[in-house]
Every structure is written in structure tokens, then in C-alpha cells.
Amino acid sequence: MTRQGNSTGVALPREALSVAGLERGDEVLVVADPAAGAMTIRRADDTYTRAMRAGRAFAQRYRRTMAALAR
């Protein structure tokens, strides 16, 4: 594990990504199971991912307008 800003990054072998059907840059969901001492990594829900992209695009496009409205 490596430090990435205030977070911790995990390097995954290319083979593991391939088997899981994931690629670098994919949005994933990490679920921790403290009882088992394990984590599950899976692709994020496509609906959620699309909504987040749309929200980020909106925020970027209208950032000045939103800042003015926040005043």
C-alpha cells in the first residue's frame, strides 16, 4: 500500500484486474467486512457513475454561477 495524499492506494496486479473484468480508471466500490478482516472491490453501479459524471460536468460548467448563487 502507498500513500496518496490523505488516502492510501493499493497496487493491483494486471492479471487480477483482468480476471475481475476491471481496467485502470474504472470507478469501483470498496466494501469492508470487519468481521472477516476483508475488503471487496467491485465495479461501481453504472447508473451511479453516469450521475456522478453528469454532476461533475455541471459543477465545472456552471461553477461561477453556482458561486454567485451561494453568496
Jmol script that loads the backbone (N, CA, C; Angstrom):
load data "model"
ATOM      1  N   MET A   1       0.840  -1.164   0.000  1.00  0.00           N
ATOM      2  CA  MET A   1       0.000   0.000   0.000  1.00  0.00           C
ATOM      3  C   MET A   1       0.891   1.234   0.000  1.00  0.00           C
ATOM      4  N   THR A   2       0.411   2.284  -0.645  1.00  0.00           N
ATOM      5  CA  THR A   2       1.172   3.520  -0.744  1.00  0.00           C
ATOM      6  C   THR A   2       0.314   4.703  -0.322  1.00  0.00           C
ATOM      7  N   ARG A   3       0.962   5.758   0.103  1.00  0.00           N
ATOM      8  CA  ARG A   3       0.257   6.972   0.488  1.00  0.00           C
ATOM      9  C   ARG A   3      -0.067   7.766  -0.771  1.00  0.00           C
ATOM     10  N   GLN A   4      -1.308   8.237  -0.866  1.00  0.00           N
ATOM     11  CA  GLN A   4      -1.740   9.077  -1.983  1.00  0.00           C
ATOM     12  C   GLN A   4      -2.536  10.235  -1.396  1.00  0.00           C
ATOM     13  N   GLY A   5      -1.839  11.342  -1.119  1.00  0.00           N
ATOM     14  CA  GLY A   5      -2.479  12.468  -0.451  1.00  0.00           C
ATOM     15  C   GLY A   5      -2.860  12.062   0.957  1.00  0.00           C
ATOM     16  N   ASN A   6      -4.136  12.234   1.309  1.00  0.00           N
ATOM     17  CA  ASN A   6      -4.625  11.826   2.625  1.00  0.00           C
ATOM     18  C   ASN A   6      -5.187  10.412   2.600  1.00  0.00           C
ATOM     19  N   SER A   7      -5.044   9.736   1.476  1.00  0.00           N
ATOM     20  CA  SER A   7      -5.597   8.390   1.317  1.00  0.00           C
ATOM     21  C   SER A   7      -4.483   7.368   1.185  1.00  0.00           C
ATOM     22  N   THR A   8      -4.881   6.114   1.053  1.00  0.00           N
ATOM     23  CA  THR A   8      -3.933   5.027   0.845  1.00  0.00           C
ATOM     24  C   THR A   8      -4.296   4.317  -0.446  1.00  0.00           C
ATOM     25  N   GLY A   9      -3.310   4.102  -1.304  1.00  0.00           N
ATOM     26  CA  GLY A   9      -3.533   3.418  -2.576  1.00  0.00           C
ATOM     27  C   GLY A   9      -3.051   1.981  -2.507  1.00  0.00           C
ATOM     28  N   VAL A  10      -3.671   1.139  -3.298  1.00  0.00           N
ATOM     29  CA  VAL A  10      -3.305  -0.266  -3.374  1.00  0.00           C
ATOM     30  C   VAL A  10      -2.967  -0.586  -4.824  1.00  0.00           C
ATOM     31  N   ALA A  11      -1.821  -1.190  -5.055  1.00  0.00           N
ATOM     32  CA  ALA A  11      -1.430  -1.618  -6.392  1.00  0.00           C
ATOM     33  C   ALA A  11      -1.992  -3.017  -6.632  1.00  0.00           C
ATOM     34  N   LEU A  12      -2.719  -3.167  -7.723  1.00  0.00           N
ATOM     35  CA  LEU A  12      -3.306  -4.467  -8.060  1.00  0.00           C
ATOM     36  C   LEU A  12      -2.619  -5.028  -9.304  1.00  0.00           C
ATOM     37  N   PRO A  13      -2.287  -6.295  -9.293  1.00  0.00           N
ATOM     38  CA  PRO A  13      -1.662  -6.904 -10.467  1.00  0.00           C
ATOM     39  C   PRO A  13      -2.601  -6.847 -11.678  1.00  0.00           C
ATOM     40  N   ARG A  14      -2.025  -6.654 -12.832  1.00  0.00           N
ATOM     41  CA  ARG A  14      -2.793  -6.585 -14.075  1.00  0.00           C
ATOM     42  C   ARG A  14      -3.663  -7.823 -14.266  1.00  0.00           C
ATOM     43  N   GLU A  15      -3.125  -8.979 -13.892  1.00  0.00           N
ATOM     44  CA  GLU A  15      -3.863 -10.228 -14.047  1.00  0.00           C
ATOM     45  C   GLU A  15      -5.126 -10.235 -13.182  1.00  0.00           C
ATOM     46  N   ALA A  16      -5.026  -9.709 -11.965  1.00  0.00           N
ATOM     47  CA  ALA A  16      -6.190  -9.662 -11.070  1.00  0.00           C
ATOM     48  C   ALA A  16      -7.261  -8.748 -11.641  1.00  0.00           C
ATOM     49  N   LEU A  17      -6.861  -7.614 -12.202  1.00  0.00           N
ATOM     50  CA  LEU A  17      -7.822  -6.707 -12.829  1.00  0.00           C
ATOM     51  C   LEU A  17      -8.510  -7.378 -14.007  1.00  0.00           C
ATOM     52  N   SER A  18      -7.723  -8.068 -14.807  1.00  0.00           N
ATOM     53  CA  SER A  18      -8.259  -8.745 -15.976  1.00  0.00           C
ATOM     54  C   SER A  18      -9.285  -9.802 -15.586  1.00  0.00           C
ATOM     55  N   VAL A  19      -8.967 -10.611 -14.595  1.00  0.00           N
ATOM     56  CA  VAL A  19      -9.876 -11.663 -14.131  1.00  0.00           C
ATOM     57  C   VAL A  19     -11.175 -11.058 -13.611  1.00  0.00           C
ATOM     58  N   ALA A  20     -11.072  -9.889 -12.939  1.00  0.00           N
ATOM     59  CA  ALA A  20     -12.255  -9.228 -12.372  1.00  0.00           C
ATOM     60  C   ALA A  20     -13.010  -8.410 -13.411  1.00  0.00           C
ATOM     61  N   GLY A  21     -12.458  -8.306 -14.626  1.00  0.00           N
ATOM     62  CA  GLY A  21     -13.115  -7.528 -15.671  1.00  0.00           C
ATOM     63  C   GLY A  21     -12.999  -6.029 -15.447  1.00  0.00           C
ATOM     64  N   LEU A  22     -11.939  -5.613 -14.758  1.00  0.00           N
ATOM     65  CA  LEU A  22     -11.717  -4.196 -14.472  1.00  0.00           C
ATOM     66  C   LEU A  22     -10.535  -3.672 -15.268  1.00  0.00           C
ATOM     67  N   GLU A  23     -10.509  -2.356 -15.451  1.00  0.00           N
ATOM     68  CA  GLU A  23      -9.393  -1.703 -16.124  1.00  0.00           C
ATOM     69  C   GLU A  23      -8.975  -0.487 -15.312  1.00  0.00           C
ATOM     70  N   ARG A  24      -7.755  -0.053 -15.520  1.00  0.00           N
ATOM     71  CA  ARG A  24      -7.281   1.154 -14.854  1.00  0.00           C
ATOM     72  C   ARG A  24      -8.230   2.306 -15.189  1.00  0.00           C
ATOM     73  N   GLY A  25      -8.612   3.053 -14.168  1.00  0.00           N
ATOM     74  CA  GLY A  25      -9.507   4.183 -14.373  1.00  0.00           C
ATOM     75  C   GLY A  25     -10.976   3.873 -14.117  1.00  0.00           C
ATOM     76  N   ASP A  26     -11.322   2.583 -13.995  1.00  0.00           N
ATOM     77  CA  ASP A  26     -12.715   2.222 -13.704  1.00  0.00           C
ATOM     78  C   ASP A  26     -13.110   2.745 -12.330  1.00  0.00           C
ATOM     79  N   GLU A  27     -14.364   3.146 -12.197  1.00  0.00           N
ATOM     80  CA  GLU A  27     -14.904   3.535 -10.903  1.00  0.00           C
ATOM     81  C   GLU A  27     -15.264   2.251 -10.162  1.00  0.00           C
ATOM     82  N   VAL A  28     -14.820   2.136  -8.910  1.00  0.00           N
ATOM     83  CA  VAL A  28     -15.083   0.928  -8.136  1.00  0.00           C
ATOM     84  C   VAL A  28     -15.715   1.283  -6.795  1.00  0.00           C
ATOM     85  N   LEU A  29     -16.315   0.289  -6.196  1.00  0.00           N
ATOM     86  CA  LEU A  29     -16.892   0.396  -4.870  1.00  0.00           C
ATOM     87  C   LEU A  29     -16.121  -0.563  -3.976  1.00  0.00           C
ATOM     88  N   VAL A  30     -15.652  -0.066  -2.830  1.00  0.00           N
ATOM     89  CA  VAL A  30     -14.920  -0.895  -1.884  1.00  0.00           C
ATOM     90  C   VAL A  30     -15.800  -1.095  -0.656  1.00  0.00           C
ATOM     91  N   VAL A  31     -16.043  -2.361  -0.301  1.00  0.00           N
ATOM     92  CA  VAL A  31     -16.866  -2.701   0.857  1.00  0.00           C
ATOM     93  C   VAL A  31     -15.994  -3.454   1.849  1.00  0.00           C
ATOM     94  N   ALA A  32     -15.906  -2.917   3.079  1.00  0.00           N
ATOM     95  CA  ALA A  32     -15.102  -3.553   4.117  1.00  0.00           C
ATOM     96  C   ALA A  32     -15.980  -4.465   4.965  1.00  0.00           C
ATOM     97  N   ASP A  33     -15.442  -5.633   5.309  1.00  0.00           N
ATOM     98  CA  ASP A  33     -16.118  -6.577   6.202  1.00  0.00           C
ATOM     99  C   ASP A  33     -15.207  -6.781   7.413  1.00  0.00           C
ATOM    100  N   PRO A  34     -15.414  -5.981   8.476  1.00  0.00           N
ATOM    101  CA  PRO A  34     -14.524  -6.065   9.627  1.00  0.00           C
ATOM    102  C   PRO A  34     -14.519  -7.432  10.298  1.00  0.00           C
ATOM    103  N   ALA A  35     -15.646  -8.109  10.301  1.00  0.00           N
ATOM    104  CA  ALA A  35     -15.715  -9.429  10.943  1.00  0.00           C
ATOM    105  C   ALA A  35     -14.780 -10.421  10.261  1.00  0.00           C
ATOM    106  N   ALA A  36     -14.704 -10.341   8.932  1.00  0.00           N
ATOM    107  CA  ALA A  36     -13.849 -11.254   8.177  1.00  0.00           C
ATOM    108  C   ALA A  36     -12.445 -10.686   7.969  1.00  0.00           C
ATOM    109  N   GLY A  37     -12.262  -9.388   8.275  1.00  0.00           N
ATOM    110  CA  GLY A  37     -10.968  -8.759   8.022  1.00  0.00           C
ATOM    111  C   GLY A  37     -10.669  -8.707   6.542  1.00  0.00           C
ATOM    112  N   ALA A  38     -11.721  -8.461   5.727  1.00  0.00           N
ATOM    113  CA  ALA A  38     -11.567  -8.492   4.275  1.00  0.00           C
ATOM    114  C   ALA A  38     -12.249  -7.290   3.626  1.00  0.00           C
ATOM    115  N   MET A  39     -11.864  -7.020   2.388  1.00  0.00           N
ATOM    116  CA  MET A  39     -12.488  -5.980   1.578  1.00  0.00           C
ATOM    117  C   MET A  39     -12.875  -6.581   0.238  1.00  0.00           C
ATOM    118  N   THR A  40     -13.974  -6.078  -0.300  1.00  0.00           N
ATOM    119  CA  THR A  40     -14.414  -6.488  -1.622  1.00  0.00           C
ATOM    120  C   THR A  40     -14.362  -5.268  -2.526  1.00  0.00           C
ATOM    121  N   ILE A  41     -13.776  -5.437  -3.705  1.00  0.00           N
ATOM    122  CA  ILE A  41     -13.703  -4.358  -4.690  1.00  0.00           C
ATOM    123  C   ILE A  41     -14.522  -4.792  -5.895  1.00  0.00           C
ATOM    124  N   ARG A  42     -15.480  -3.938  -6.294  1.00  0.00           N
ATOM    125  CA  ARG A  42     -16.269  -4.261  -7.481  1.00  0.00           C
ATOM    126  C   ARG A  42     -16.578  -3.000  -8.257  1.00  0.00           C
ATOM    127  N   ARG A  43     -16.922  -3.187  -9.503  1.00  0.00           N
ATOM    128  CA  ARG A  43     -17.242  -2.054 -10.372  1.00  0.00           C
ATOM    129  C   ARG A  43     -18.422  -1.296  -9.789  1.00  0.00           C
ATOM    130  N   ALA A  44     -18.334   0.027  -9.822  1.00  0.00           N
ATOM    131  CA  ALA A  44     -19.427   0.866  -9.327  1.00  0.00           C
ATOM    132  C   ALA A  44     -20.627   0.720 -10.259  1.00  0.00           C
ATOM    133  N   ASP A  45     -21.791   0.909  -9.702  1.00  0.00           N
ATOM    134  CA  ASP A  45     -23.040   0.851 -10.454  1.00  0.00           C
ATOM    135  C   ASP A  45     -22.980   1.861 -11.602  1.00  0.00           C
ATOM    136  N   ASP A  46     -23.292   1.430 -12.816  1.00  0.00           N
ATOM    137  CA  ASP A  46     -23.229   2.318 -13.976  1.00  0.00           C
ATOM    138  C   ASP A  46     -24.140   3.532 -13.823  1.00  0.00           C
ATOM    139  N   THR A  47     -25.306   3.357 -13.231  1.00  0.00           N
ATOM    140  CA  THR A  47     -26.225   4.480 -13.038  1.00  0.00           C
ATOM    141  C   THR A  47     -25.579   5.518 -12.132  1.00  0.00           C
ATOM    142  N   TYR A  48     -24.974   5.067 -11.057  1.00  0.00           N
ATOM    143  CA  TYR A  48     -24.296   5.972 -10.127  1.00  0.00           C
ATOM    144  C   TYR A  48     -23.147   6.684 -10.836  1.00  0.00           C
ATOM    145  N   THR A  49     -22.354   5.935 -11.576  1.00  0.00           N
ATOM    146  CA  THR A  49     -21.205   6.513 -12.269  1.00  0.00           C
ATOM    147  C   THR A  49     -21.646   7.579 -13.261  1.00  0.00           C
ATOM    148  N   ARG A  50     -22.678   7.297 -14.041  1.00  0.00           N
ATOM    149  CA  ARG A  50     -23.185   8.291 -15.007  1.00  0.00           C
ATOM    150  C   ARG A  50     -23.700   9.535 -14.299  1.00  0.00           C
ATOM    151  N   ALA A  51     -24.407   9.355 -13.196  1.00  0.00           N
ATOM    152  CA  ALA A  51     -24.938  10.502 -12.447  1.00  0.00           C
ATOM    153  C   ALA A  51     -23.803  11.357 -11.887  1.00  0.00           C
ATOM    154  N   MET A  52     -22.769  10.719 -11.371  1.00  0.00           N
ATOM    155  CA  MET A  52     -21.631  11.471 -10.828  1.00  0.00           C
ATOM    156  C   MET A  52     -20.896  12.229 -11.928  1.00  0.00           C
ATOM    157  N   ARG A  53     -20.736  11.628 -13.079  1.00  0.00           N
ATOM    158  CA  ARG A  53     -20.092  12.325 -14.205  1.00  0.00           C
ATOM    159  C   ARG A  53     -20.903  13.541 -14.621  1.00  0.00           C
ATOM    160  N   ALA A  54     -22.226  13.368 -14.705  1.00  0.00           N
ATOM    161  CA  ALA A  54     -23.101  14.482 -15.080  1.00  0.00           C
ATOM    162  C   ALA A  54     -23.008  15.596 -14.039  1.00  0.00           C
ATOM    163  N   GLY A  55     -22.986  15.241 -12.760  1.00  0.00           N
ATOM    164  CA  GLY A  55     -22.875  16.236 -11.699  1.00  0.00           C
ATOM    165  C   GLY A  55     -21.555  16.986 -11.753  1.00  0.00           C
ATOM    166  N   ARG A  56     -20.471  16.264 -12.012  1.00  0.00           N
ATOM    167  CA  ARG A  56     -19.163  16.917 -12.110  1.00  0.00           C
ATOM    168  C   ARG A  56     -19.104  17.846 -13.316  1.00  0.00           C
ATOM    169  N   ALA A  57     -19.662  17.419 -14.437  1.00  0.00           N
ATOM    170  CA  ALA A  57     -19.678  18.256 -15.635  1.00  0.00           C
ATOM    171  C   ALA A  57     -20.498  19.524 -15.385  1.00  0.00           C
ATOM    172  N   PHE A  58     -21.646  19.383 -14.729  1.00  0.00           N
ATOM    173  CA  PHE A  58     -22.486  20.531 -14.403  1.00  0.00           C
ATOM    174  C   PHE A  58     -21.733  21.499 -13.489  1.00  0.00           C
ATOM    175  N   ALA A  59     -21.110  20.957 -12.448  1.00  0.00           N
ATOM    176  CA  ALA A  59     -20.385  21.796 -11.497  1.00  0.00           C
ATOM    177  C   ALA A  59     -19.250  22.542 -12.181  1.00  0.00           C
ATOM    178  N   GLN A  60     -18.562  21.892 -13.090  1.00  0.00           N
ATOM    179  CA  GLN A  60     -17.465  22.535 -13.811  1.00  0.00           C
ATOM    180  C   GLN A  60     -17.996  23.624 -14.748  1.00  0.00           C
ATOM    181  N   ARG A  61     -19.049  23.309 -15.475  1.00  0.00           N
ATOM    182  CA  ARG A  61     -19.578  24.255 -16.458  1.00  0.00           C
ATOM    183  C   ARG A  61     -20.183  25.493 -15.800  1.00  0.00           C
ATOM    184  N   TYR A  62     -20.857  25.304 -14.678  1.00  0.00           N
ATOM    185  CA  TYR A  62     -21.573  26.410 -14.043  1.00  0.00           C
ATOM    186  C   TYR A  62     -20.965  26.819 -12.704  1.00  0.00           C
ATOM    187  N   ARG A  63     -19.643  26.626 -12.543  1.00  0.00           N
ATOM    188  CA  ARG A  63     -19.028  26.909 -11.247  1.00  0.00           C
ATOM    189  C   ARG A  63     -19.144  28.378 -10.854  1.00  0.00           C
ATOM    190  N   ARG A  64     -18.989  29.301 -11.798  1.00  0.00           N
ATOM    191  CA  ARG A  64     -19.108  30.723 -11.461  1.00  0.00           C
ATOM    192  C   ARG A  64     -20.538  31.073 -11.074  1.00  0.00           C
ATOM    193  N   THR A  65     -21.490  30.543 -11.806  1.00  0.00           N
ATOM    194  CA  THR A  65     -22.894  30.807 -11.495  1.00  0.00           C
ATOM    195  C   THR A  65     -23.248  30.259 -10.123  1.00  0.00           C
ATOM    196  N   MET A  66     -22.826  29.046  -9.830  1.00  0.00           N
ATOM    197  CA  MET A  66     -23.124  28.437  -8.544  1.00  0.00           C
ATOM    198  C   MET A  66     -22.450  29.213  -7.401  1.00  0.00           C
ATOM    199  N   ALA A  67     -21.242  29.710  -7.634  1.00  0.00           N
ATOM    200  CA  ALA A  67     -20.547  30.501  -6.608  1.00  0.00           C
ATOM    201  C   ALA A  67     -21.303  31.795  -6.352  1.00  0.00           C
ATOM    202  N   ALA A  68     -21.799  32.437  -7.421  1.00  0.00           N
ATOM    203  CA  ALA A  68     -22.571  33.684  -7.260  1.00  0.00           C
ATOM    204  C   ALA A  68     -23.872  33.411  -6.520  1.00  0.00           C
ATOM    205  N   LEU A  69     -24.541  32.307  -6.819  1.00  0.00           N
ATOM    206  CA  LEU A  69     -25.792  31.978  -6.141  1.00  0.00           C
ATOM    207  C   LEU A  69     -25.552  31.637  -4.668  1.00  0.00           C
ATOM    208  N   ALA A  70     -24.387  31.126  -4.356  1.00  0.00           N
ATOM    209  CA  ALA A  70     -24.076  30.744  -2.976  1.00  0.00           C
ATOM    210  C   ALA A  70     -23.862  31.962  -2.084  1.00  0.00           C
ATOM    211  N   ARG A  71     -23.602  33.116  -2.699  1.00  0.00           N
ATOM    212  CA  ARG A  71     -23.374  34.343  -1.905  1.00  0.00           C
ATOM    213  C   ARG A  71     -24.597  34.878  -1.321  1.00  0.00           C
TER     214      ARG A  71
END
end "model"
wireframe off; spacefill off
backbone 0.3
color backbone group
